[in-house]
Amino acid sequence: MLTRYFISTPTMLMRRATLLALGGYDETLSYEDFDFWVRASRDWRFQYQDAVTTRKRRHPRSMSAQVTRAHDPYLASTLRVCEKALALCRTPAELRALARRVRYELGHALRRRQWAAARQALRLLMNIIGWVVGLRGQA
């Protein structure tokens, strides 16, 4: 889930109890679904249906079109989700997956010259490295 976000939100179904147990969506984010699914993946299993259930329409003002622009409004939210995900990581494999995601977002920030986001990603990456080093010290 952390390495690559692959869920098409319109295709997801969940029980109301899941939504309530997770405290709903974090509406302070530019888009809430990534955060929700990262949190849900900690305690719930997902099922996959190998069928086309939605169609994607491309539009110049759509959310997916925004991520290719110099001022990606969703990058900061993605990094905030990654920061929250760090607290959920339980294994070195999860930390490595998160580090891969943060490195990807760091590259994205650098290519778009979003220096504040790049600094945020770099700080997060250093925190992840600190966790990994700490885990190795405990072994």
C-alpha positions in Angstrom: 0.0 0.0 0.0 2.8 2.4 0.9 5.1 1.7 -2.0 2.5 2.4 -4.7 -1.1 3.6 -4.2 -3.1 1.3 -6.5 -6.7 1.7 -5.2 -9.2 3.4 -7.5 -11.4 5.1 -4.9 -14.7 4.8 -6.8 -14.3 1.0 -6.9 -14.0 0.6 -3.1 -16.6 -0.7 -0.8 -16.4 -1.0 3.0 -18.5 -1.7 5.9 -19.7 1.2 7.9 -18.1 -0.3 11.0 -14.7 0.0 9.3 -15.2 3.7 8.6 -16.3 4.3 12.2 -13.5 2.2 13.7 -10.9 4.3 11.9 -12.5 7.6 12.9 -13.6 8.4 9.3 -11.6 10.5 6.9 -8.9 13.0 7.8 -10.6 16.0 6.2 -7.5 18.3 6.8 -5.8 16.5 3.8 -6.1 17.6 0.2 -7.4 14.1 -0.5 -8.5 11.8 2.3 -8.7 8.3 0.6 -4.9 7.5 0.6 -4.7 8.1 4.3 -7.8 6.1 5.0 -6.6 3.1 3.1 -3.2 3.2 4.6 -4.8 3.1 8.1 -7.3 0.5 7.0 -4.6 -1.8 5.7 -3.1 -2.1 9.2 -6.1 -4.1 10.5 -8.3 -5.1 7.6 -7.7 -7.3 4.5 -8.6 -6.1 1.1 -10.2 -8.2 -1.6 -9.5 -7.8 -5.3 -12.1 -8.2 -8.1 -10.5 -8.7 -11.5 -13.1 -6.8 -13.4 -13.4 -3.3 -14.9 -16.0 -1.5 -12.7 -15.3 2.1 -13.5 -14.1 4.2 -16.4 -11.6 7.0 -16.1 -12.2 10.4 -17.8 -9.2 12.7 -18.3 -9.9 16.4 -17.7 -7.3 19.2 -17.4 -8.7 20.3 -14.0 -9.1 16.8 -12.5 -7.1 15.8 -9.4 -4.9 13.3 -11.4 -4.0 16.1 -13.8 -2.8 18.3 -10.9 0.1 16.0 -9.9 2.0 16.7 -13.1 2.0 20.5 -12.5 4.7 22.5 -10.9 2.5 23.3 -7.9 1.1 19.9 -7.1 -1.5 20.6 -4.3 -1.5 16.9 -3.2 2.2 16.4 -2.5 2.1 17.9 0.9 -0.9 15.7 1.8 0.9 12.6 0.6 3.9 13.4 2.8 1.6 14.0 5.8 0.1 10.6 5.2 3.6 9.1 5.0 4.4 10.8 8.3 1.4 9.3 9.9 2.2 5.9 8.4 5.6 5.9 10.1 3.8 5.5 13.4 2.0 2.5 12.0 5.0 0.6 10.7 5.7 -2.6 12.7 8.4 -4.4 10.7 11.6 -3.5 8.8 9.8 -4.5 5.6 7.1 -1.9 6.2 9.8 0.7 7.0 11.6 -0.1 3.7 8.3 0.2 1.8 7.6 3.6 3.4 11.2 4.7 2.6 10.7 3.8 -1.0 7.5 5.8 -1.1 9.2 8.8 0.5 12.1 8.6 -1.9 9.7 8.7 -4.8 7.9 11.7 -3.3 11.2 13.4 -2.7 12.1 13.0 -6.4 8.7 14.3 -7.3 9.2 17.4 -5.1 12.7 18.0 -6.5 11.5 17.7 -10.2 8.7 20.2 -9.5 11.1 22.5 -7.5 8.8 22.3 -4.5 11.6 22.9 -2.0 9.5 22.9 1.1 8.0 19.5 0.2 11.5 18.3 -0.6 12.7 19.3 2.8 9.7 17.7 4.4 10.4 14.4 2.5 14.1 14.5 3.4 13.3 15.0 7.1 10.8 12.1 7.0 13.4 9.9 5.2 15.9 10.7 7.9 13.4 9.7 10.6 12.7 6.4 8.8 16.5 5.7 8.7 16.6 6.5 12.4 13.9 4.0 13.1 15.7 1.3 11.0 19.0 1.9 12.8 17.1 1.7 16.1 15.6 -1.6 15.1 18.9 -3.0 14.1 20.4 -1.9 17.4 17.7 -3.9 19.3 18.3 -7.1 17.3 
